[in-house]
């Protein structure tokens, strides 16, 4: 790890993660430190201290 990128999520982890709300695929948005659901719910899950917080209650819902 380096100062520009304090954490790194493995490609394998990103391939197996799914949104707990709708089971959609997940995309990592590094600039926002979020995992974004590409499925129907579009929730945005935070990454805290390099750890994805995949809890529905912690996710941001999409703006309508």
N, CA, C and O atoms as a GROMACS GRO file, in nm:
protein
  256
    1UNK      N    1   0.084  -0.117   0.000
    1UNK     CA    2   0.000   0.000   0.000
    1UNK      C    3   0.088   0.124   0.000
    1UNK      O    4   0.204   0.121   0.043
    2UNK      N    5   0.031   0.233  -0.049
    2UNK     CA    6   0.108   0.357  -0.050
    2UNK      C    7   0.022   0.471   0.001
    2UNK      O    8  -0.096   0.452   0.033
    3UNK      N    9   0.081   0.590   0.009
    3UNK     CA   10   0.010   0.705   0.065
    3UNK      C   11  -0.106   0.749  -0.022
    3UNK      O   12  -0.206   0.799   0.028
    4UNK      N   13  -0.094   0.731  -0.155
    4UNK     CA   14  -0.201   0.772  -0.246
    4UNK      C   15  -0.322   0.679  -0.237
    4UNK      O   16  -0.435   0.722  -0.260
    5UNK      N   17  -0.298   0.556  -0.205
    5UNK     CA   18  -0.404   0.455  -0.201
    5UNK      C   19  -0.391   0.379  -0.069
    5UNK      O   20  -0.317   0.281  -0.062
    6UNK      N   21  -0.461   0.423   0.036
    6UNK     CA   22  -0.442   0.364   0.169
    6UNK      C   23  -0.493   0.220   0.182
    6UNK      O   24  -0.458   0.151   0.277
    7UNK      N   25  -0.573   0.175   0.088
    7UNK     CA   26  -0.622   0.037   0.091
    7UNK      C   27  -0.639  -0.011  -0.052
    7UNK      O   28  -0.642   0.068  -0.146
    8UNK      N   29  -0.649  -0.141  -0.067
    8UNK     CA   30  -0.671  -0.198  -0.198
    8UNK      C   31  -0.764  -0.318  -0.184
    8UNK      O   32  -0.738  -0.409  -0.106
    9UNK      N   33  -0.872  -0.317  -0.259
    9UNK     CA   34  -0.965  -0.430  -0.260
    9UNK      C   35  -0.924  -0.524  -0.372
    9UNK      O   36  -0.900  -0.480  -0.485
   10UNK      N   37  -0.917  -0.651  -0.342
   10UNK     CA   38  -0.873  -0.745  -0.444
   10UNK      C   39  -0.980  -0.762  -0.552
   10UNK      O   40  -1.100  -0.751  -0.526
   11UNK      N   41  -0.934  -0.788  -0.671
   11UNK     CA   42  -1.025  -0.808  -0.784
   11UNK      C   43  -1.114  -0.930  -0.758
   11UNK      O   44  -1.232  -0.930  -0.794
   12UNK      N   45  -1.057  -1.032  -0.696
   12UNK     CA   46  -1.134  -1.152  -0.664
   12UNK      C   47  -1.248  -1.120  -0.568
   12UNK      O   48  -1.360  -1.168  -0.586
   13UNK      N   49  -1.220  -1.039  -0.466
   13UNK     CA   50  -1.324  -1.000  -0.371
   13UNK      C   51  -1.436  -0.925  -0.442
   13UNK      O   52  -1.553  -0.953  -0.420
   14UNK      N   53  -1.400  -0.830  -0.528
   14UNK     CA   54  -1.501  -0.752  -0.600
   14UNK      C   55  -1.586  -0.839  -0.692
   14UNK      O   56  -1.703  -0.811  -0.714
   15UNK      N   57  -1.526  -0.945  -0.746
   15UNK     CA   58  -1.601  -1.035  -0.834
   15UNK      C   59  -1.703  -1.119  -0.759
   15UNK      O   60  -1.807  -1.155  -0.815
   16UNK      N   61  -1.676  -1.151  -0.632
   16UNK     CA   62  -1.769  -1.238  -0.559
   16UNK      C   63  -1.869  -1.160  -0.474
   16UNK      O   64  -1.972  -1.215  -0.434
   17UNK      N   65  -1.840  -1.031  -0.445
   17UNK     CA   66  -1.934  -0.953  -0.366
   17UNK      C   67  -2.062  -0.927  -0.445
   17UNK      O   68  -2.060  -0.909  -0.566
   18UNK      N   69  -2.173  -0.926  -0.373
   18UNK     CA   70  -2.302  -0.892  -0.433
   18UNK      C   71  -2.376  -0.801  -0.335
   18UNK      O   72  -2.354  -0.808  -0.214
   19UNK      N   73  -2.461  -0.719  -0.388
   19UNK     CA   74  -2.541  -0.630  -0.305
   19UNK      C   75  -2.633  -0.714  -0.216
   19UNK      O   76  -2.705  -0.800  -0.267
   20UNK      N   77  -2.631  -0.691  -0.086
   20UNK     CA   78  -2.717  -0.771   0.002
   20UNK      C   79  -2.866  -0.738  -0.012
   20UNK      O   80  -2.951  -0.816   0.031
   21UNK      N   81  -2.899  -0.624  -0.072
   21UNK     CA   82  -3.039  -0.586  -0.088
   21UNK      C   83  -3.103  -0.650  -0.211
   21UNK      O   84  -3.215  -0.702  -0.204
   22UNK      N   85  -3.032  -0.647  -0.325
   22UNK     CA   86  -3.093  -0.698  -0.449
   22UNK      C   87  -3.010  -0.804  -0.519
   22UNK      O   88  -3.050  -0.856  -0.623
   23UNK      N   89  -2.894  -0.837  -0.461
   23UNK     CA   90  -2.801  -0.937  -0.516
   23UNK      C   91  -2.737  -0.894  -0.648
   23UNK      O   92  -2.688  -0.978  -0.724
   24UNK      N   93  -2.738  -0.763  -0.676
   24UNK     CA   94  -2.675  -0.711  -0.798
   24UNK      C   95  -2.523  -0.709  -0.786
   24UNK      O   96  -2.468  -0.721  -0.677
   25UNK      N   97  -2.457  -0.693  -0.899
   25UNK     CA   98  -2.311  -0.682  -0.901
   25UNK      C   99  -2.270  -0.551  -0.835
   25UNK      O  100  -2.347  -0.456  -0.828
   26UNK      N  101  -2.145  -0.549  -0.788
   26UNK     CA  102  -2.090  -0.434  -0.716
   26UNK      C  103  -1.974  -0.376  -0.795
   26UNK      O  104  -1.893  -0.449  -0.853
   27UNK      N  105  -1.965  -0.242  -0.797
   27UNK     CA  106  -1.853  -0.172  -0.860
   27UNK      C  107  -1.784  -0.086  -0.755
   27UNK      O  108  -1.850  -0.021  -0.674
   28UNK      N  109  -1.652  -0.085  -0.757
   28UNK     CA  110  -1.574  -0.006  -0.662
   28UNK      C  111  -1.549   0.133  -0.722
   28UNK      O  112  -1.490   0.145  -0.829
   29UNK      N  113  -1.592   0.237  -0.652
   29UNK     CA  114  -1.566   0.375  -0.693
   29UNK      C  115  -1.461   0.428  -0.595
   29UNK      O  116  -1.494   0.476  -0.487
   30UNK      N  117  -1.335   0.419  -0.637
   30UNK     CA  118  -1.223   0.453  -0.550
   30UNK      C  119  -1.226   0.597  -0.502
   30UNK      O  120  -1.201   0.623  -0.384
   31UNK      N  121  -1.257   0.690  -0.590
   31UNK     CA  122  -1.254   0.832  -0.554
   31UNK      C  123  -1.351   0.866  -0.441
   31UNK      O  124  -1.326   0.958  -0.363
   32UNK      N  125  -1.461   0.792  -0.432
   32UNK     CA  126  -1.561   0.818  -0.328
   32UNK      C  127  -1.553   0.720  -0.212
   32UNK      O  128  -1.627   0.733  -0.114
   33UNK      N  129  -1.462   0.622  -0.221
   33UNK     CA  130  -1.450   0.516  -0.122
   33UNK      C  131  -1.586   0.450  -0.097
   33UNK      O  132  -1.633   0.441   0.017
   34UNK      N  133  -1.647   0.405  -0.206
   34UNK     CA  134  -1.779   0.342  -0.200
   34UNK      C  135  -1.780   0.219  -0.290
   34UNK      O  136  -1.705   0.209  -0.387
   35UNK      N  137  -1.869   0.126  -0.255
   35UNK     CA  138  -1.904   0.017  -0.344
   35UNK      C  139  -2.046   0.046  -0.390
   35UNK      O  140  -2.136   0.067  -0.308
   36UNK      N  141  -2.066   0.049  -0.520
   36UNK     CA  142  -2.193   0.088  -0.577
   36UNK      C  143  -2.260  -0.033  -0.641
   36UNK      O  144  -2.197  -0.107  -0.716
   37UNK      N  145  -2.388  -0.051  -0.609
   37UNK     CA  146  -2.465  -0.161  -0.667
   37UNK      C  147  -2.501  -0.126  -0.811
   37UNK      O  148  -2.552  -0.017  -0.839
   38UNK      N  149  -2.475  -0.219  -0.901
   38UNK     CA  150  -2.511  -0.201  -1.041
   38UNK      C  151  -2.646  -0.266  -1.072
   38UNK      O  152  -2.693  -0.261  -1.186
   39UNK      N  153  -2.707  -0.326  -0.971
   39UNK     CA  154  -2.837  -0.391  -0.987
   39UNK      C  155  -2.950  -0.291  -0.978
   39UNK      O  156  -2.930  -0.172  -1.001
   40UNK      N  157  -3.068  -0.338  -0.946
   40UNK     CA  158  -3.186  -0.252  -0.947
   40UNK      C  159  -3.193  -0.152  -0.833
   40UNK      O  160  -3.255  -0.047  -0.849
   41UNK      N  161  -3.132  -0.180  -0.718
   41UNK     CA  162  -3.147  -0.088  -0.604
   41UNK      C  163  -3.051   0.030  -0.606
   41UNK      O  164  -3.082   0.135  -0.550
   42UNK      N  165  -2.933   0.016  -0.669
   42UNK     CA  166  -2.833   0.123  -0.683
   42UNK      C  167  -2.780   0.179  -0.551
   42UNK      O  168  -2.735   0.293  -0.546
   43UNK      N  169  -2.785   0.099  -0.445
   43UNK     CA  170  -2.734   0.146  -0.316
   43UNK      C  171  -2.583   0.166  -0.322
   43UNK      O  172  -2.515   0.105  -0.404
   44UNK      N  173  -2.532   0.252  -0.233
   44UNK     CA  174  -2.390   0.284  -0.226
   44UNK      C  175  -2.341   0.249  -0.087
   44UNK      O  176  -2.385   0.308   0.012
   45UNK      N  177  -2.249   0.154  -0.079
   45UNK     CA  178  -2.198   0.104   0.048
   45UNK      C  179  -2.064   0.168   0.079
   45UNK      O  180  -1.976   0.173  -0.008
   46UNK      N  181  -2.045   0.217   0.202
   46UNK     CA  182  -1.919   0.283   0.237
   46UNK      C  183  -1.805   0.183   0.257
   46UNK      O  184  -1.826   0.065   0.284
   47UNK      N  185  -1.684   0.234   0.242
   47UNK     CA  186  -1.564   0.159   0.276
   47UNK      C  187  -1.498   0.237   0.389
   47UNK      O  188  -1.461   0.353   0.371
   48UNK      N  189  -1.484   0.174   0.505
   48UNK     CA  190  -1.424   0.241   0.621
   48UNK      C  191  -1.296   0.169   0.662
   48UNK      O  192  -1.296   0.048   0.688
   49UNK      N  193  -1.189   0.244   0.666
   49UNK     CA  194  -1.057   0.188   0.701
   49UNK      C  195  -1.022   0.069   0.613
   49UNK      O  196  -0.961  -0.028   0.659
   50UNK      N  197  -1.060   0.078   0.486
   50UNK     CA  198  -1.028  -0.028   0.390
   50UNK      C  199  -1.121  -0.148   0.395
   50UNK      O  200  -1.097  -0.246   0.325
   51UNK      N  201  -1.226  -0.142   0.477
   51UNK     CA  202  -1.318  -0.255   0.492
   51UNK      C  203  -1.456  -0.218   0.436
   51UNK      O  204  -1.516  -0.121   0.482
   52UNK      N  205  -1.506  -0.293   0.339
   52UNK     CA  206  -1.640  -0.266   0.286
   52UNK      C  207  -1.746  -0.293   0.393
   52UNK      O  208  -1.745  -0.397   0.458
   53UNK      N  209  -1.837  -0.197   0.410
   53UNK     CA  210  -1.946  -0.212   0.506
   53UNK      C  211  -2.071  -0.246   0.424
   53UNK      O  212  -2.142  -0.158   0.376
   54UNK      N  213  -2.096  -0.376   0.410
   54UNK     CA  214  -2.204  -0.424   0.324
   54UNK      C  215  -2.332  -0.449   0.405
   54UNK      O  216  -2.390  -0.557   0.398
   55UNK      N  217  -2.373  -0.349   0.479
   55UNK     CA  218  -2.496  -0.357   0.558
   55UNK      C  219  -2.600  -0.267   0.493
   55UNK      O  220  -2.572  -0.151   0.463
   56UNK      N  221  -2.719  -0.318   0.471
   56UNK     CA  222  -2.825  -0.243   0.405
   56UNK      C  223  -2.854  -0.114   0.480
   56UNK      O  224  -2.876  -0.010   0.418
   57UNK      N  225  -2.856  -0.119   0.613
   57UNK     CA  226  -2.885  -0.001   0.693
   57UNK      C  227  -2.777   0.107   0.682
   57UNK      O  228  -2.805   0.224   0.708
   58UNK      N  229  -2.656   0.070   0.645
   58UNK     CA  230  -2.545   0.166   0.632
   58UNK      C  231  -2.534   0.223   0.491
   58UNK      O  232  -2.461   0.320   0.469
   59UNK      N  233  -2.606   0.166   0.396
   59UNK     CA  234  -2.596   0.208   0.257
   59UNK      C  235  -2.673   0.337   0.230
   59UNK      O  236  -2.774   0.366   0.293
   60UNK      N  237  -2.621   0.413   0.134
   60UNK     CA  238  -2.692   0.531   0.087
   60UNK      C  239  -2.787   0.487  -0.024
   60UNK      O  240  -2.747   0.415  -0.116
   61UNK      N  241  -2.911   0.530  -0.014
   61UNK     CA  242  -3.007   0.500  -0.121
   61UNK      C  243  -2.988   0.600  -0.233
   61UNK      O  244  -2.946   0.713  -0.209
   62UNK      N  245  -3.018   0.560  -0.357
   62UNK     CA  246  -3.002   0.652  -0.469
   62UNK      C  247  -3.101   0.767  -0.458
   62UNK      O  248  -3.212   0.751  -0.408
   63UNK      N  249  -3.059   0.883  -0.506
   63UNK     CA  250  -3.152   0.996  -0.508
   63UNK      C  251  -3.249   0.976  -0.625
   63UNK      O  252  -3.213   0.925  -0.731
   64UNK      N  253  -3.372   1.016  -0.602
   64UNK     CA  254  -3.474   0.993  -0.706
   64UNK      C  255  -3.489   1.112  -0.797
   64UNK      O  256  -3.570   1.109  -0.889
   0.00000   0.00000   0.00000
